[in-house]
Amino acid sequence: MKGKSITITRIHRVPDFSFTDQNGKEFSQTVTEGKTYVADFFFTTCQSICPGMGKAMMKLSDRFINDQNILFVSHTVDPETDSVSQLRSYAAAHNARPGQWYFLTGDKRKLYDMARKGY
């Protein structure tokens, strides 16, 4: 709308959450406070869309390598398979920088709620 002001009256807020990252540490919304982050959902054994998404996330993280205000957060949709050690291996294979790109696992119902209602 060129030339018109738009007032945003409703802002979506991601609800509080707590998952486990690829290093076995708690990851909650406190890590993302004051930051911009890109979130996605994947699983480590996926052979369809996930490899392409992973490559795209790698490119983005490379582009923002020096920006400490940009994070990348990948949530598994298969927590039964994607253990902490599985996520750590996956992170290493995707050159995930510590403190910038996190791979999360946790309770399946909570992960799915986050996907469907949180974002």
N, C-alpha and C positions, 0 to 999 in steps of 0.2 A: 504494500500500500504506500506508494510513493507520496511523500508530502504530508502524511497523516501520522499523528501520534497514536500509539497503541499502548494501552495500559494493561498490564498483566495482572489479573485479579486472582488467579489460582496457580500456585506453584506446587508441583509434585515433590514430595520428600520421600526418599528411600527410608524405609523403617529401620530401626535398630536391628543389627544382626551380629552373629558370632559364628565363625567357621574356623577351620584349621587349615593353615597354609602348608606348602610343600616342605617346610622345615619343622613341622609339628608344632608351630606356634599359633596362638590365638590371633585371629584377624577379625576385627570388628569395624564398625563405622568410625571409630575413633582414629583409625589409620588413614581414612579418606577425608577427614574433616579439613576443610579449607583447600582441598585439592580438586582437580578435575580428573575424572577417571573414565576409562573405557572398560565396560564390562561385557563379557560374553559367556556363553555356556557351551560346553564341549564334553567329550570323553576321550580318554587316551587311546582306546582301541578303535575309535571311529575311522573308517576308511572312505567316507563320502565327503561331506562338506568341511569337516574339522581340519584336515590338513591345509586346505586353502585359507581357512580362517586363521589358523596358526601362523601361516606365512604372512598374512596381512597384519596380524598383531606384531610380528617380528619387525616388519617394515616400519610400522608406526613407532614402536619402541626405539628403533634406530634413529628415526627422525627426531624424536624428543629425548635423546640420550642425555642431554645437558639440562633438561628442564625438570627440576625436582618437584614441581607442582603438578606433574602429569603422571598418573599411575595406570596400570593395566591389571585387571582383575578377571581371571578366568575361573568360572565355577564348573565343577564336574556335574554331570547329570547321571553318573554311574558310580556313586560312592562305594558300592560293594566291591568294585574292581579297582577304582582309583584310590588306593591307599596313599599315605603320605610318601612312602618310598617310591611308588609308581609316579606320583606327581613330581617328585624331585627329579627323577630320571627324565621325565617329559620336559620339565623346565630346562634342564641342562641341554637337552637335544634342541631346544628352541632358543638357546642363548639368552634366557631370561636373566635380566640384571637384578641382583638382590636389591630389595628396597624399591624396585620400580614395577616389576611384573610378578604378580602373586597368582598361584594356582590353589584353589580352595576346595575342600571336601567337608563333609559333615553329615548330619542327619538328612536322609533323602527327602522327607516331607518338608523340612525347612528349606532345603535347596530349591525344591519345586515351587514352594510358596514364594520364595524370593523371585523366581523367574516369572511366575504368573501374576503376582500381586505387588511385589516390591519394586520392580522396575517398570 
